[in-house]
Amino acid sequence: MVTSSLAAATVVRHAVATADRTEASVARSARIARKTWQRRIQGNSPFTVAELSRIASVLGTRINDLVDAIASETAGTSGDDLRLYTLAEVAERLHVTEDWLLKRVRSRAVPARRSARKWTFAADDIRAAIDYMAAHSDDAEASEVSQGGA
């Protein structure tokens, strides 16, 4: 079974090679520390959405293309597309807090459905959340920088 971390590593490695770039130059341009890059590219820990967004930008592609390639790489290894995920599971996968995710769900920025008084997410909902995060990643980084400088 191919894990999502290993699939992401495979896709990123291929994208880097296709762009005729070195891993070191992409990591540096995407502002990912060398040791962190090594863990990610070996599939030992998952890339964050923000990292994938920066990598896509450096390589001149869209994050959706990377995510779709990762999904294709893991296709057929599990029933992920049929499964519903809890708020806690999605927050953990996306490396965000449950409060952050719940706020976006309630504002309808991220799709989800209520099931037995609990929020659940399909695989497409998670992809939409990733798209939302990618579209707003620069806004979040800018606010963190401005708050840190105050």
N, C-alpha and C positions, 0 to 999 in steps of 0.2 A: 504494500500500500504506500502510495506517495503522500507524504505529509505536505500541508500547505507551505510550511517553511522551506522544505526542499524544492517544491515546485516553484516557489517565488525565486529561490536562488538560481535555479536552472533558467528561468525566464530572464532574469536580470543579466546573468552571464551571457546568454545568447544575444540580448539586446545590446549589451556593451560591445560584443564582438561584431555584430552587424553594423554598429555605428563606427566601427574602426577606431575605437577608443581603448585605452588601458583601464583596467579596474581601478588603479590608483588615481588616475586623473578624474574619473567619474566620482569616486568616493570623495576626493578633495573638493571638486566643484559642487557636489551635493551636500557638502558640509557634514560628512559622516566620518567619525573617528576611525582610524586604521583598524584598531582591535574590534570595534563594533562592526565594521565592514566585514572583517574576516569571519566573525560569528554568523553574520547574516548570509554571506555568500557561500558558506559551507552548509547552510541549512540548519545550523544549531539553534538559532533564534530567529523569530519572524521579523521581517521588515515592517516598520510602522507605515501608516498611510502617508504621513508627512514625508518620510524618507522616499517612498515610492513616487510621490508627487515631485519631489526635487530631482530624483533620478530621471523621471520622464522628461522633465524640463531640460535637464542637462543633455539628454540624448535627442531632444527635439521631437519627442513623441507625446502622446496623451497618456495620462494615468489609466484611462479606461482600456487602452490597448494592452497595457501591462496586466491589469486585473483580469481581462478576458483571456489572455494567454495563460495566466496562472490557473484560472478556472478550467481551461481546456486541458492543462497539464494534469490536473487532479481529477478530471472527469472520468467517471466509470469506477472510481476507487471507493466511493461511498454514496449514500443516499442523501447527501447534503442539500441538493436542490428540492427534495421532497420534505425535508425536515423543517420544523418550526423551532426557532431559538428563543430563549428567554432574554429579557432585558439584561440580566447579569452576564449571560454568555456573549451577547453581542458587544456589550461594553468592554469585556475582557479581550475579545478578538480585535476590537478597534483601538485598544489602548486608550480608552476614555473612561471617565467616571460614569456611573449609572445616572447621577443627577444631570450631567451634561447631556447624555443621550435622551433622557426623559424630557428635558426641556425642549429639545429639537423635535421630539415626537409630538409633544403637546402643541407646539407651534406649527405642526404639519410640515416642517422642513425635511423631516425624515419619515418615510412611511412605516407603519406598523399596524397591527390589529389587536383589538382587545379580545381576549379569550378567557372566559371564566375569571373576570376582573383582573387579569394580568395581561401585560403587553407581550406579544409574540411577533417574531420577525421571520419572514421567508428569506431564502437566499437572495432573491431579487431586491428585497428591502435592504439587506446588508450592502449589496452593490450600490444601491441608491444612497445609502449613508456614506459610503466611501466617496462617491461622486460629490456629495455635498461637502465633505471634509476637504476634498481636493480643491474644490472651487473656492473654499473659504480659508484655506491653509495660510495664505499670505496675510489675510486679515488677522488671524489668530497670532501669527508670529509678530506682526507689527504691534498688536496690543500688548503682547508679552514684553516686547522690547521697550515700549513706551512706559509700561508700568514698572519695569525693572529700573529704568533711568530716573524715575521720580524720587 
